[in-house]
């Protein structure tokens, strides 16, 4: 998915400025937490019916991008 960044939005007036899915009040962390608790992607989609499969992929890619940073060794 090349357009995952378009699915993640931030708005200081919504959800405390935390990253959300497509300007909805579904935070990226909510999606990640559901997956981390053991729900499958299909179960997450059932739990949050406004989500699309691409939204889950975008949330995962967003989280990965925040964790993947270079470490400079001296």
N, C-alpha and C positions, 0 to 999 in steps of 0.2 A: 504494500500500500504506500503510494507516494504522497498522498494528500492527507496523511494522518494529522499533520499540524493544523490543518483547516478545521478538524473536528474538535480540537481542544481549544477552549476559549477561557479568557480570564476577564473579569469585570470587578473592579473594586467595590461596586455596590451590590454584588451578588456573592453569596457564600464566603464573605470575608476576603474576596479577591483570590480564592483558591481556584485552581484549574478545574473546569467543568467540561462536560460533554455537550457540544453544540449549543451553548448558551442556555442549556436546561439547568435545573438545580440538582443535577446528578454530578457529584464531584468525582474526579478521577480516582481519588483515594477510596471512595465508596466501592467502585468497581473492583479495584485491586484488592480491597479487604474481602469482598465476597469470594473472589477467586482464591485468595490465600486461605480462606476458611474451609475450602474444599469443594465449593460449588463448581460445577462444570459451566462452560460458556452458555450452553442451552438453559441451564438453571438460572443463570444470571439474567438472561433474556426474558425468562418467565417472571422472575422477581421484579425486573425493571422493564416493563413492556414497551416503553418509549425508546429503548436502546435498539440499535442495529448491530449486527455482528461486526461491522467495521468500526463501531465505537469502542468495542472491547479491544480490538486490535490496536486502535489508536491509543487507548489508555495504557496498554502494555508497552507500546513503543515510547510513549511519553515518559513513563516510569523508567524504562531502560535508558533513555537519553539523559535523565537526571542522575543516574548512577554511573554512567560510563564517562568518566572524566580522567584525563591523563594525570599521572603522578610523576613528578620530576624527582629523580633520585640524584643526590649530590655526590 
